[in-house]
Amino acid sequence: MKSASFKRWQSLIRQYSGIWIPTNRALFLKTSLLRRIRALDLTDYEEYYQKLQDKNWASIEWFQLIDALTIHETSFFRHKESFDLVQHVCQQKVIQSANANSDCNIQIWSVGCSTGEEPYSLAIALEELALGSLNEKGLRFFYGITGVDISYPSLTAARKAIYSERKIHMIAPEIRERYFNRHDSNHWRVKESLRNRVLYLQSNLNQLSKAPKRNYDVIYCQNVLIYFRPEDRVEILNELVERLIPGGVLILGVGEIINWQHPELVRIDEKNCLAYQRQL
């Protein structure tokens, strides 16, 4: 692939999805494109490029291409410190609601939810909260998780919620028994009661400005910003802040953004996490 061709594809992919393929990943892009060209029985890059200009033909193919360009290797409770922080933040909200004699409602957004391990981990973290302070007063606890990803194949897998033994081997046996059912000899499935807590939506992060501003208590965004240019990461983060409630928490992947600040956020003092709280 010549330099001009690479830049052409680089621009097209960013225009559609926001994903930025840096020059040092030119070989990865070439390999991914060739895989799709062969699968579609096309002749070369140019024919594939031109067919992607046909909106009717490309409407499904784009999802296949983007799926090939993104990494779906994830796990339950990946980066334990961040999930511990989510649980702490939500436990404090439970206590605050009980002290205010009001029901507690917590909404969490899993950004770039991939095949569902992250949103189901967040749901388990909330299921494990201590609710005694609410129960003593007859108050109710509600929560919901919204998982958003660009990849339809990943979202399909997330909704099925079937995972191999390898995927869940790090989960404590008592947690596995509470929230999973044996599916077959090599797989487990998330229990329906937990699956019903998670709503999955397909969306591009580069179109966040067009999305409604829903108020979330926690926005969990890890291993997603790596796909975007540094200047695009800042725009995405600014849009995410607009969807946090006052006091809400934004949790990012350590090292995914450097020296970023926002006038409405305060960095949370957790050395093993990168997290910010929106000021009240």
Secondary structure, 3 states (H helix, E strand, C coil): CCHHHHHHHHHHHHHHHCCCCCHHHHHHHHHHHHHHHHHCCCCCHHHHHHHCCCHHHHHHHHHHHHHHHCCCCCCCCCCHHHHHHHHHHHHHHHHHHHHCCCCEEEEEEEECCCCCHHHHHHHHHHHCCCCHHHHCCCCCEEEEEEEEECCHHHHHHHHHCEEEHHHHCCCCHHHHHHHEEEEECCEEEECHHHHCCEEEEECCHHHHHHCCCCCEEEEEECCCHHHCCHHHHHHHHHHHHCCEEEEEEEEECCCCCCCCCCCCEEECCCCCCEEEEECC
